């Protein structure tokens, strides 16, 4: 898998940064707070999928008379899984962003 890093500090994007980001199109780097910009159509698509999955789960649970005690844990678990998937797709490069690809290791420039 290619290594995708922050364009400012070159540290890797973290799952924590994605989870705690308020705006899915602008994720602040956990290390330098530089905005990692996700291309807007991908962010909108991710948000739309999340909304439809949530509504679908609510409808399924309502139609099948599933206990109200299970609604919030189920929605939180589904949201967590979708966040992990979003992070994976960003990190893999499937979702376009301004992250820098550092998979090509350049020769070490340290003095010997």
Rosetta silent file (secondary structure, phi, psi, omega in degrees, C-alpha in Angstrom):
SEQUENCE: XXXXXXXXXXXXXXXXXXXXXXXXXXXXXXXXXXXXXXXXXXXXXXXXXXXXXXXXXXXXXXXXXXXXXXXXXXXXXXXXXXXXXXXXXXXXXXXXXXXXXXXXXXXXXXXX
SCORE:     score description
SCORE:     0.000 S_00000001
   1 L     0.000  135.821  179.660    0.000    0.000    0.000 S_00000001
   2 L   -66.862  146.092  177.419    1.383    3.436   -0.854 S_00000001
   3 L   -89.267  120.237  179.439    2.370    5.634    2.066 S_00000001
   4 E  -110.134  124.752 -175.734    0.350    8.848    2.009 S_00000001
   5 E  -126.097  165.182  177.517    1.584   11.651    4.229 S_00000001
   6 L   -59.290  135.388  179.886    0.756   15.242    5.128 S_00000001
   7 L   -70.652  -15.578 -177.771    2.056   17.648    2.457 S_00000001
   8 L   -93.347  -55.058 -175.348    3.322   19.997    5.177 S_00000001
   9 L  -105.803   -6.518  178.254    5.078   17.862    7.836 S_00000001
  10 L    62.242   25.877  173.608    5.249   14.545    5.897 S_00000001
  11 L   -95.695  155.449 -176.535    3.816   12.557    8.811 S_00000001
  12 E   -71.034  149.335  172.792    1.156    9.924    8.091 S_00000001
  13 L   -67.017  137.282 -178.963   -2.559   10.652    8.249 S_00000001
  14 L  -108.881  153.793  177.046   -4.038    9.074   11.381 S_00000001
  15 H   -63.060  -37.137  179.482   -7.399    7.433   11.942 S_00000001
  16 H   -59.439  -41.358  178.795   -7.883    9.656   15.010 S_00000001
  17 H   -62.339  -39.056  179.917   -7.595   12.770   12.806 S_00000001
  18 H   -69.593  -43.466 -177.963  -10.274   11.399   10.469 S_00000001
  19 H   -63.632  -43.941 -175.525  -12.622   10.415   13.319 S_00000001
  20 L   -89.750    4.371  177.192  -12.396   13.761   15.120 S_00000001
  21 L   -73.728  131.070  179.452  -12.557   15.880   11.992 S_00000001
  22 L   -76.472  -37.010 -177.972  -15.666   18.053   11.899 S_00000001
  23 E  -110.887  115.588 -177.697  -15.508   18.541    8.145 S_00000001
  24 L   -67.682  -10.351  179.041  -14.886   15.373    6.091 S_00000001
  25 L   -94.519  -12.344  179.372  -13.460   17.466    3.231 S_00000001
  26 E  -138.551   98.203 -177.643  -10.784   19.182    5.393 S_00000001
  27 E  -100.760  120.516  179.679   -9.068   16.919    7.883 S_00000001
  28 E   -73.687  136.690  175.973   -6.482   18.643   10.107 S_00000001
  29 L   -62.220  137.239 -178.338   -3.133   16.858   10.376 S_00000001
  30 L   -67.926  -23.974 -174.501   -2.736   15.532   13.896 S_00000001
  31 L   -94.872  -46.955 -174.750    0.854   16.743   14.056 S_00000001
  32 L  -115.108   -3.145  179.552    0.991   20.160   12.358 S_00000001
  33 L    67.662    9.706  175.745   -2.760   21.020   12.008 S_00000001
  34 L   -66.202  139.014 -178.202   -2.306   21.603    8.254 S_00000001
  35 E   -74.621  121.020  172.282   -5.592   20.981    6.404 S_00000001
  36 E   -90.186  115.590 -172.967   -5.589   17.764    4.409 S_00000001
  37 E   -95.143  123.281  175.193   -8.036   18.516    1.641 S_00000001
  38 E   -95.531  135.724  179.284  -10.246   15.761    0.297 S_00000001
  39 L   -57.932  130.761 -170.973  -11.697   16.414   -3.141 S_00000001
  40 H   -53.161  -44.178 -179.647  -15.249   17.632   -2.548 S_00000001
  41 H   -59.697  -35.352  178.917  -17.141   15.060   -4.669 S_00000001
  42 H   -69.833  -39.862  178.866  -15.534   12.224   -2.679 S_00000001
  43 H   -65.930  -41.072  178.587  -16.374   13.854    0.654 S_00000001
  44 H   -65.785  -41.342  178.148  -19.980   14.437   -0.445 S_00000001
  45 H   -62.741  -42.339  179.140  -20.259   10.837   -1.651 S_00000001
  46 H   -63.524  -42.140  178.511  -18.911    9.539    1.686 S_00000001
  47 H   -65.558  -40.280  178.626  -21.364   11.711    3.612 S_00000001
  48 H   -63.693  -43.374  178.102  -24.254   10.587    1.394 S_00000001
  49 H   -61.713  -42.395  179.667  -23.390    6.909    1.922 S_00000001
  50 H   -61.640  -43.949 -179.968  -23.220    7.478    5.683 S_00000001
  51 H   -63.961  -45.596 -179.046  -26.634    9.151    5.725 S_00000001
  52 H   -66.125  -38.911  177.329  -28.264    6.409    3.628 S_00000001
  53 H   -64.113  -42.644  179.595  -26.732    3.624    5.722 S_00000001
  54 H   -63.546  -46.153  178.787  -27.950    5.329    8.916 S_00000001
  55 H   -64.086  -41.691  178.434  -31.475    5.840    7.575 S_00000001
  56 H   -61.451  -43.147  177.589  -31.530    2.274    6.257 S_00000001
  57 H   -64.102  -42.394  178.356  -30.492    0.874    9.632 S_00000001
  58 H   -62.030  -44.521  178.906  -33.102    2.981   11.427 S_00000001
  59 H   -64.112  -44.109  179.307  -35.842    1.854    9.038 S_00000001
  60 H   -59.743  -44.191 -178.001  -34.766   -1.788    9.283 S_00000001
  61 H   -70.361  -33.898  178.843  -34.744   -1.662   13.076 S_00000001
  62 H   -71.432  -45.486 -178.614  -38.124    0.132   13.203 S_00000001
  63 H   -63.075  -38.421 -177.276  -39.834   -2.229   10.746 S_00000001
  64 L   -92.438   11.845  177.697  -38.552   -5.310   12.554 S_00000001
  65 L    50.717   44.124  177.100  -39.404   -3.958   16.044 S_00000001
  66 L   -78.616  141.303 -175.322  -35.830   -4.272   17.250 S_00000001
  67 L   -50.448  138.998  177.942  -35.315   -2.967   20.777 S_00000001
  68 L   -62.448  -23.095  179.456  -34.673    0.765   21.137 S_00000001
  69 H   -67.368  -21.105 -178.753  -31.695   -0.104   23.342 S_00000001
  70 H   -94.058   -8.954 -174.742  -29.879   -1.427   20.269 S_00000001
  71 H   -64.183  -56.167 -176.738  -30.473    1.560   17.988 S_00000001
  72 H   -64.719  -45.564  177.115  -27.670    3.857   19.193 S_00000001
  73 H   -59.763  -36.351  179.483  -25.002    1.154   19.630 S_00000001
  74 H   -67.298  -44.673  178.775  -25.812   -0.135   16.138 S_00000001
  75 H   -65.224  -39.119  177.839  -25.610    3.339   14.588 S_00000001
  76 H   -65.504  -40.838  178.608  -22.352    4.075   16.423 S_00000001
  77 H   -64.985  -43.164  178.831  -20.831    0.773   15.277 S_00000001
  78 H   -64.657  -42.181  178.073  -21.907    1.412   11.667 S_00000001
  79 H   -62.230  -41.613  177.905  -20.547    4.971   11.832 S_00000001
  80 H   -62.529  -43.045  178.421  -17.239    3.700   13.211 S_00000001
  81 H   -64.443  -39.019  178.311  -16.922    1.134   10.436 S_00000001
  82 H   -67.781  -35.987  176.195  -17.686    3.774    7.805 S_00000001
  83 H   -64.496  -42.485  178.543  -15.049    6.103    9.332 S_00000001
  84 H   -63.460  -42.141  177.504  -12.466    3.317    9.188 S_00000001
  85 H   -63.134  -42.334  178.558  -13.400    2.620    5.557 S_00000001
  86 H   -60.848  -46.243  177.999  -13.150    6.355    4.728 S_00000001
  87 H   -60.013  -45.899 -178.715   -9.691    6.517    6.354 S_00000001
  88 H   -61.218  -43.780 -178.789   -8.544    3.404    4.482 S_00000001
  89 H   -68.235  -34.311  174.954   -9.720    4.745    1.121 S_00000001
  90 H   -68.071  -48.357 -176.514   -8.009    8.104    1.737 S_00000001
  91 H   -63.867  -35.249  179.541   -4.802    6.450    2.906 S_00000001
  92 H   -74.834  -24.495 -178.755   -4.825    4.047   -0.051 S_00000001
  93 L    99.571    0.437  177.676   -5.357    6.900   -2.511 S_00000001
  94 L   -65.304  -41.783  173.820   -8.730    5.724   -3.810 S_00000001
  95 L   -92.064  121.375 -174.573  -10.262    8.928   -2.444 S_00000001
  96 L   -70.984  138.359  178.952   -8.287   11.819   -3.922 S_00000001
  97 E  -152.820 -178.780  177.802   -6.630   14.272   -1.544 S_00000001
  98 L   -93.236   17.879  175.661   -3.598   16.523   -1.230 S_00000001
  99 L   -65.803  148.727 -177.651   -1.657   13.863    0.693 S_00000001
 100 E   -96.895  132.408  178.671    1.863   13.275   -0.582 S_00000001
 101 E   -80.584  118.933  179.261    2.860    9.821   -1.840 S_00000001
 102 L  -118.004   26.269 -179.028    6.053    8.732   -0.082 S_00000001
 103 L   -72.090  -27.006  176.163    6.076    5.086   -1.149 S_00000001
 104 L   -81.304  109.007 -178.425    9.124    5.671   -3.360 S_00000001
 105 L   -81.972  123.058  179.079   11.977    5.670   -0.917 S_00000001
 106 L   -87.835  160.738 -179.693   14.700    8.046   -1.982 S_00000001
 107 L   -60.657  146.287 -179.301   18.338    7.513   -1.039 S_00000001
 108 L   -69.390  128.047 -176.508   19.250    8.551    2.461 S_00000001
 109 L   -99.077   23.317 -179.023   20.852   11.992    2.451 S_00000001
 110 L   -77.891  149.867  177.831   22.547   11.731    5.832 S_00000001
 111 L   -74.801  141.709 -179.459   26.196   12.605    6.164 S_00000001
 112 L  -115.479    0.000    0.000   28.547    9.704    6.681 S_00000001
